[in-house]
Amino acid sequence: MTSDATIARVHEYFDTGAFQAELADLVTYRSESQNPAEESRNESHRYLKEAILPRLEAMKFACEIIDNPDPQGGPLLIGERFESDDLSTVLTYGHGDTVLGQEGTWRDGLEPWALVEEGDRLYGRGAADNKSQHLINLAALEAVLSVRGCLGFNIRIVIEMSEEVGSIGLPQVFERFKDRLKADVLIASDGPRLQPDVPTIFMGSRGGITFDLLVKTHEGAHHSGNWGGLLADPAMILAHALASITDRRGQITVQEWRPDSLTDAVRRALKDLPVAGGDGPQVNPDWGEEDLTPAERVFGWNSFAVLAQITGVPDAPLNAISGWARATCQLRFVVGTDPDEVVPALRRHLDAQGFEDVQIILHDRGFFSATRLDPQHPWAEFVGNSIRKTSGGKLHVLPNLAGSLPNDSFTDILGVPTIWVPHSYRGCSQHAPNEHVLKSVCRDALSVMAGLFWDIGALGNRPSELQNLLKPMV
């Protein structure tokens, strides 16, 4: 019984086509949490009941499907496999919901709800975010069980169906079931690797707040010849207001939005991490905070973006001055930024710049706070060393993900150290048409997780200096 035998088992699972067939089945579930239709809510429940529950019960998990306390949210599954009070308890997580399928916008030969293989790519909605990722982790657990006959640790699992709408209801469920979700560490998977051929771990995520800026100057639209120069143009006012939030290279000018948490220790952790190259758009070296490296800008700093902007009727413009203009904006922020002060700080900034008439409308949905675990935490070092052993020494370590996750529910409510091992890559087109996952990354990720779960099981049976370190810290 060795980790090599477990890794060989997951390689067989992948090479025989079983992984691809099972992922294809998961992709067929139209689990769009952003779709308010009743059939989408039913599909989310069916995903848990038909695709996840039987698999967990076959591994001797005791499971329960729970209705979301928020009527806008989808159901959740909580499960536990218990082996001994003397063993470590791992909590893991995944989400089976997806963004909208965006039918009709995928390129020829592709559709969102059918897995399509092209070379190294497997296309389908949810293939990367997040169905392949929790499938990989479940398959790795199954491999350890088949080789060892037990895990060597206790495990608890949460699969939610509302992550793509801000994990609404998740904090309330965690508060209600806090005792059932106690664990020594969270080990879960979401997001991309920094580079597809090198495993990545991260210990937190940036937070995110989305809001609209709205300018309304007059009722209706009025002829631009008769009224040009007499009526205030809301689009021009909004453009100047937006331009006051950053300079022309995107450097944030709202002082309270500029974090002070980019410490020397974080800089050392980010030093030499590659963020350019590979698939995806080319990184612009002249955008963002001028004195920071690209890695520091995306993992250690805040970023402001205009997600959408509209005035009038863009598809059929009239010779008229519109009475309104709106921009949907987002701030991604790191630890050290108070999320409750983001909007008040912007209000003060706009007022000081003379834009008192620009309204700030916070989006009515849940958002995540910023979190970060010290990369030198014993669990982080243990996970990193296990992955290096499997990968031949290769590993990228990030203090936090550039995107956002419900990590604050794990850290703030459950009080567990959090380590994420992502199984996708940055060019996967998640949240967009043509979403896909790489077969090569999936096969490698199966190895990484099989080795990691094996090593955690060995930790419980073999007292060591690391085990003694872990006990007082978790």
N, C-alpha and C positions, 0 to 999 in steps of 0.2 A: 504494500500500500504506500504509494508515493504521490507527490504532486505531479510527477511526470506521467503517471498512469491516468490521473484526472485530466490533465491537459490533453493526453492522447484521446481520451473519451470525448472531449468537446470537439476536437479536430475531426473525429469520426462523424459526430453529429452534424458538423458543418459540411464535410466533404461528401457525405451521402445525399445531400440536398434537403435534409430534414429541417435545418434552420430556415432555409429559404421558403420551404412549403409552409412552415408555421407562421413566418412573417407575412406571407401572402394571405393567409387566413385572417390575421389580425387587421391587415389593411382594408379588408372588405367591410369592416364595421364602420359605418358613417357616423362616427362619434364626434360630431362638430359641437363643441360646447358654445361656440359663438352663434349658433343657429337656435333661435328661441322656439322653434317648432316642436310640438310634442313628440313627433317621431324621432327627432334627434335625442331628446331626453330618454326615450325608450331604448334607443340604440346604445346609449351609454350604459344603461342598466344591463342590457343584453351582453355587452362586452365583458362586464364583470362576472355575470352569472354563467355565461357559456364559455368564454375564452380564458378567464383567469381562475375562477373558483375551482373547477375540476382539477386543474393542474396543481394548485396549492393543496387541495385535499388529498391528492395522490402522494404528496410529500408529507402527509400527516400534519398539515396546518389545521388549526381550528379557526374558522373564518366567519365573519359576519359582514353582510352588505348593509350599509347604513344610509338612510335618507339624509340628504343635505339639509341642515337647519335653515339655510337661506333658500327660499323658493326659487331663486334664479339659478341655483347651483345644481350640479349633477351628483349622483350617488358616490359613495366611497366604500372601499373594502378595507377592513382591518383583519389581519391574521397573525397567528403565532404558532411556532413550532418550539416546544419546550423540551429540553433534554436534561438539565440539571441546574440546581441552585448554585453550584460551585463553578459554573461556566460563565464566560462573558456573554452578554446579550447584544446582538447587532440589530439595529433598525435599518430597514431598507425601504425604498420608495420609488414609485413611478407614476406616470399619468397616462391614461388611455385616451384622453380627449385630444382633439386636434383643432386647429384653426379651420376656417371655412375651406371646403374643397376647391373652390374657384374653378368649377367646371367650365369648359369652353376656353380657358386661357392657357392650358397646358399645350405644349407643342405637339405636332402631329405624331400619332402613334402612342401617346401617353394619355392616361386619365387618372384622376385622383384615387379611385377606389379599387384599382387593380394593380398588383405588383408587376412591373415590367422590367425584365433584365436586359441591359445593354452593356456588354463588356463587364467592367468592374462595378457598374452601378445598378442598384435596385431602386426603381422609381415608384413612388406612391405616397399619398398623403399619410403622414404619421410614420413613414418608414424610418426617418431619422429622429423625429420629435413626437413621441418618445417610445413608440412601440418596439422598435428593435432594441432599444436600450434596456428596458426591463425584461424583454424576452431573453437577452444575453445573460442577465444576472440570474434569472430563474433557471436557465439551462446549466449555468455553472454550479448552482446549488444542487441540481439534480445529479450532476457528474460527481460531485464530492460524496453525495449520499450513496451513489451506486458503487463507488470504489471503497469508501471507508465503512459504509454501513450506518454511519451517523455523521452529523456535521462537526461535532466537537464544540459547538456553541449553540446558544439559543438564538432564535431569530424572530423578529416581528416585522410586519410588512404593512405598508399603506399604499393603496392604489387609488388615486383620486381621478375624477372626471371633470374637473373645473379649472385646471391649471391655466388654460389659455384665456380664461376670463378673470385672472387674478387670484386663483385659488380661493374663491369666495366660499365661506363656510368652513374652510380647513382650520382656522384658528379656534373656532367654537368647538369643533369636533375634538381637537387636541386638548382643549381645556376639559371637556367632558370625559375623555378617555385617557387622561394623563397617566393614571396608574397602569393601564393596559399597554401603554406605549413607552414605559420606562426602558432605557437602554444605556449601554456604555458608550456607544458610538453610532452615528449614522454613516452608512456607506451606501451611496446611491449614485445613479447615473442620469445625467441630462447635459445638454449643451455639446459643444464641439471640442475636440482636441485642438491644440495650438497648431500642430502639423499632423497630417494623417498618418505618418509612419512612426510617430513617437507617442507613447502613452502620455496622458496629462492627468494631474490631479489638481483640484482647487478646493479651498476650504471656506468659501463664502461666495457672495455675489454682490454686484452693485444693486442699489435700489432704483426704483423708477417711479416717476410721477408724470402723469399726462394731463394736460389741460388745454382749453381753447382760449385764445385771445380774440375778442369780438369788439368790433367798432361799428356803431350804428349812428348815422348822422342825420338822416331824414327819412321820411316815408316814401316808398316807391323808388322808381328810377326816372330820371328826368333828362331831356334832350341835352346832349353835350354841347351843341351849338348855342342853344338859348340860355343854358345855365352854367356852361363852363367858365370858371373864374369867379362864380358867385356862390356855388355850393361846395362845401368841404368834401373832398374825395376820401372816403373811408379806406380805400385800398392804399392810398399814399400815406395816410396817417398810420395804418397798421404796418406798412413797410418800414417806416422810420422807427416805430416802436420796437419792431423786431431787431432792427439794426442797432438799437441801443443796448441790447442784451449781450451781444458779443461784438468784437471788432471784426474787421473784414477777413481775418484768417480763423475766425471761430473761437477766439480766446474770450472766456466769460468775463463780463464786466460787472455783474452783480456780486458785490464783495462777499455777501454771506454764502454764495454758491461756490466760493473758492475754498477747497478743503485744506486742512492743516495736518492731515493724517498720512501724507506721503513721507514717511520717516526714512531714515537711513537704512533701517532693517528691511523695509518694504522695497526700497530702491535696490538693495543687494539681491533680494529675491527675484526682482524683475530684470536684473542685469543680464544682457546677452540673450534674452528670450526672443525668438524670432516671431514677428507678427506680419512680415511681408513675405511675398512669394507664394507659390502654390496656387490652387484654384481660388477663384473669387476676384473681386476688383483690386486694382493696383492701389496700394496705400499712397496717399498724397503726403509727401514729406513736409509740405508748407501749410498744412492745415492743423489747427489745434494749438495747444499751449507751446509756445516757441522754445522754452527752455527745458522741455521734457523730451525724453526719448519716446518713440512710438509705443513701446510697451508701457511706459509710465502714463501716457495719455489715455490709454484704453483700459488699463487695469488699476491705475492708482489715482485717477483724477475724475472730475465730473465733466459731462458733455451735454450740450444743449442741441436739440435738433428740431427743425420744423418738419413735421410728418406730412402735412397737407395744408393747402392754402387755397381759398376760393373767394371770389367776388363776382357779382353779376352772373352771367350764363356763359361759361367759357366755350362750350360747344356751339353756341349761336350768339356771338357778341352783338350787342346793339349800340347805336350811337347814343348812349345814355350813361349818366353818372349813377351808379348803383348807390343805394342807401346803406349798404352794409358790406363788411369784409370780415372774414374769419380765418384764423390759422389754428391748426391743431399742433401743439408743441409738446415736447417731452424733455425732462431732465433725468439723465442717468447719473446716479451719485454714489460715492464711496462712503465708507465709514468715516464719521467726523462731520457729516452733514445732517442736521436735524430735519427730518422729513416734515415735521409740523411747522417749520419756519420757512419752507421753500416758497410757498405762495405769499405769505406776508412779506417776505424779503423782496419778492418781485413787485408786489404792490407798492412798497416804499420806493423802489427803484424807478418804476414807471411814473409815479407821482412826482418824484424829484426831477425827472426829465421832461415834465410838462404833459404827460399822457394820462391825465386823470380820467379821461373818458374811455380809455381802453379797459374793457371788462375782462376779468379772469374767471373762467368757468371750469372748476375742477371736474374731471370725468367721474361719473357715478359708478365706480367699480373698484374692486380691491387692488391694492398695489403692495409691492414688497419693500421692506426696509433693507438697508445695506448691512452686510455681515462679513466678518473676517476672522478666521482662526489662525493663531500663530503657526507658521509652517514647522516650527520646532516642537510642537506639541507631540508627546510620545505616540499617540495614535497616528498622527500624520507621518511621523518618521517610520513607524512600523509599516503602514500601507505603502509608503514610497519605497522602502527597502524590499518589500515583497515583490512589487511590480518591477523594480530594477533587476531582481533575480530572474524573473520570468522573461523580461525583455532584453536581457543581455546588457543591462546598465543604462538603457535609454529611459528618460523620464523628464517631462517638463512640469515644474511645480509653480502654481500660481497662487498668490494669497487669496484672490477672489476672481470669479468669472466677470467678464465685462457686461454680460446680460444680467437678467433678474430671475430669481427663483424664490419659492416660498421658504427660503432657508431660515428666515427669522422665526417662523413658527417652531422649527426644531430647536433653535438656540434659545429663544426667549421664553417659550412655553414649556418645552420638554427638557431644556437645559443640557442637551447633548453636544459634544464636539461633532462637527460635520465635515465629512470628506466625500467629495464627488469625483467619480472616475468616468469622464465622458466617453461615449463610444461613437460620436459622429465627427464631422470635420467642418471647417468654417465655410466651405463652398457647397454645402448640402442643399441650399435653397429652402431651408425651413421657413415656414410662414409664406411661401411664395409658390407660384406654379413650378412644376418640375422638381419637387422635393425628392431627394434620394439619399441613400446611404451607400457607402462603399463596401463591397464584399470583403476586400482585404482588411479593412478596419474591423469589420464584424468578427472575422476569424481571429484576428489578433486580440480583440477585446475578450473573446471567449477564453483565450489562453490566460490573459491577465486576471480575469475574475475567477477562473477555476483555481489558479495558483494562489490568489489572495484568500479565497474562502478556505482553501486547504490549510494555508499557513495560520489563519485565525483559529481553526480547529486544533492545530498542533500547539498553539499557544496555551489553550485551556488545559491540555494534558501534560504539559511540560513546564513546570515552574522555571522562571528565568528572571534575570534582572529587569527585563522589559515588563514582564507581568507585574513585578513588584512596583515599578514606576506607575503603571497604569492604574492600579487599584486606588491610590489616594487622589488621582486627578480626574476621575470620571465618576 
